[in-house]
Amino acid sequence: MSAGLTKKTARLRQLYQDEIAARYGARTIEGYLAHVDAFLSWLLKSGTDLLGVRTDDLLEYQSALVLARKKDGHPYSIEHQRGRVIAVKNLFRFLYRRGYVLHDPAASLELPRSDKRLPRVVLTQQEAAKILDLCRGRDPLCLRDRAILETFYATGIRASELASLTPYDVDTKERTLRVLLGKGGKDRHLPLTRAACSAIDSYVTNGRPALLGPKKAPYLFPADKGGRLQRAVLSRIVARWTQHAKVKKHVTCHTFRHSMATHLLKGRADIRHIQALLGHTSLNTTERYTRVELSDLREVVRRAHPRGR
């Protein structure tokens, strides 16, 4: 974004972009810059210079975020508002450290209280098995899709992390998967289930060579023409097999991540082990899976309430 900005503001934005480029992944950088650009657009409309921003201006911006509405008329989520404010705080922290402002006007800003809702869609173990077991064709695309779905469910890996995997990141003999430069720029090693290893072995032997053709794509799961799988394509793969399995839920790639964590927790896995698997920096992020589900409460009432049976 540069249209309408003063040369100084545009230059500072570029310096900030260069700063975060060395610390974050592409998607995180894209998100931060989108939030920063939204703030700069607001400043442009209000006629306030970036280096002249006061804390009162930022409080006014926070109020504007609360009142803002999406195209469908609904307010933006608390998490979206938090993202906007965090980006502004990081921007001014950068400007203060570099000496462009004498004090940090965003230092005292309080973040909106985090929305700690449970994931909206979580598969039951039966639903997950139904989707995975249905995907059993022998053609290359079906072998690829099954390996993708089994990997999602086995590891809780993010879509962007899965799309970046290479054949060297998977060891089916040792049953391990390596995620390089995951969210936050951190590497982690994950165990694979036997089902996932079997699906990956079948795909690598009988499916991947046909998908690659003469191309030498580095990815474990290439797109139909050998390139990198896009998030939208992964979403369509998950949606297609969910529809075939007649599971009446809006299932996404992230649904398998949520479901895997929930099922491990129900199997009495330690919360810190789940944190390591998911690659969460903070345990607070993982703890949302510990909230009691309605299905668990129903079972308790059925079993223990004098009139539950």
Number of C-alpha atoms within 10 A of each C-alpha: 14 14 8 12 17 13 11 12 16 16 13 18 21 14 14 18 17 12 12 18 14 10 12 18 16 11 11 15 17 14 14 21 21 16 20 25 18 15 20 23 17 14 18 15 10 11 9 14 14 19 15 9 16 14 14 12 16 19 15 10 18 20 11 12 20 14 10 14 13 8 7 6 8 9 15 14 14 17 15 16 21 19 19 24 24 19 20 23 22 17 21 22 18 19 21 15 12 10 10 13 17 11 14 19 22 22 12 9 16 13 16 16 10 12 11 14 9 15 13 8 15 23 20 13 12 9 17 21 14 17 21 21 13 13 20 12 12 13 12 19 19 17 23 27 24 26 24 26 22 27 22 23 24 21 23 24 24 18 20 16 14 21 20 19 20 17 13 11 16 21 16 18 10 10 15 16 22 18 21 16 14 19 19 13 11 13 12 14 16 19 18 22 17 14 14 23 24 15 22 28 17 18 25 18 12 16 21 21 14 15 20 19 11 9 11 11 17 16 21 23 29 22 19 14 12 19 16 18 20 13 14 10 13 21 15 13 20 23 18 14 22 23 14 12 18 12 16 9 14 14 19 19 24 20 22 26 21 21 22 25 27 24 16 15 16 12 9 9 13 10 17 14 14 22 18 16 17 21 23 15 13 11 14 11 12 19 15 14 23 13 11 10 11 9 8 11 11 12 12 12 13 13 12 11 10 8 8 11 8
